[in-house]
Amino acid sequence: MKDYRWRPIEDLPENWPELAAPELPALSAAWQKYSKKLRDSDSLKHFNDKLRREWAIETGIIENLYSIDRGVTQTLIEKGIEASLIPYGTTDKPVERILPMLKDQQEVVEGLFDFVAQRRELSTSYIKQLHQVFTRHQETTTAVDALGRVVDVALLRGEWKRLPNNPTRPDGSLHEYCPPEHVASEMDRLIAMHQEHRQKGVPPEIEAAWLHHRFAQIHPFQDGNGRVVRALASLVFLRAGWFPLVVNRDERVEYIESLEKADQGDLAPLVNLFAMIQKKAFNQAFRLSEQVNLAGDPLQQIIAAATERLKDRRRISSEQITLSHHLEEFAKQKLSDQAARLREALRSVDPTYNAFVTRSSEQHAANWYGDARSIAHDMGYQADLDTYHAWLQLDIAERHTSQIVVSFHPMGAEFLGLMAISAWSRLPTLVPPVTHLSMAPFLFSLQDDESQLKQRLDKWLDDVLLTGLDLWRKQL
């Protein structure tokens, strides 16, 4: 790889509106509505506490400050960051060294929520304050001396760097960050552009990715830049009422590759990664249950809450779900066109072979309940098949009958006007027979624009059919 030479940070690319994730506004609107019901619930508090602890742990792992076994990490996320929960031998450094860093990082993420609540504006002084907290228990960092030796040097806490910090990559190439003499002016430009973007209403996933990458280009601190910039990106999301940016160890490679592509002028992969992380957090949040007040007669309170839920389901009219009906018809036509092509090809081999599409009736829909719920669980969301469901089924009948199934259903613990479409294949010659046909569900709100949705759905279905038919071909 060629050396990367520093250049002054650039504003958003001209095509920035095209980078927005189309599902996130619908997820956000539904979450604002649902979170009001959960505002004082233990389930929401526990969820937020776990997110903060996960952020505090993983932000240091991403930066190779320490390593902690996955099982221990999960325990700390669930129960709290305490030394007694970290068995000997499950970390690469002594617990007494790691624990203070974890506590500092937890303090930072909790402070981000307070910062947002106070409606403060981002400033260089606040960024320096973040760095001071992050590095409170970090005395030194590494540097290369005049003879090319790696040495430990005192860490400057909350101060811009005074010497270049340009790393050499594993392939020997040099990555040049902002020279120390330009850091202050570049950081001022970064803050000014960020404020302009807020006034323009740049979507959170785009602004977080832009702010993250441009800060990384400056690399204003001697060390700890990654932890600080993930806090700044989280701040963007928290202002929007979304969730802290938790980049975990499994996403580290994609994260680094996305930053390298942004170095080359392509911000889209980083925007997509951040959008995916937020979608995952939304999906988890929609699985939270509303707290039932058990004062008085607990059984009666539970029965009353269940009765209200059933009443809500009965209130959903066919008019409310009209948009889904239109998309179902659109998808049915697309699958039918493909079935006609398949049927012609199959019958050239054997006249008894066939391909056709059905829209499952209520009686036959039960065949797919288990598959739909299992697929949704794997994708990290709850499929509400009791409020509404519809299935399309492409049957391919040769020696065996294989199916490609497309499911339409609400998403979340209760109906919020948010819909999901999932797809899977059922191939009788494979074990297990059910295979996902998309990495993520197609999400939409019942208030979305129909023509735009059909354009998105058309491409999504193309990918589903390509994957499904290729799987069918391979198992013949």
Helices and strands as residue ranges (DSSP letters): G 16-19, H 24-38, H 42-62, H 70-79, G 83-85, H 95-117, H 124-134, E 140-144, E 150-154, G 180-182, H 183-200, H 204-218, H 225-239, G 249-251, H 252-263, H 268-285, H 298-315, H 322-347, E 354-359, H 362-365, G 366-368, H 369-378, E 390-397, E 401-410, E 418-426, E 434-436, E 442-445, H 450-474
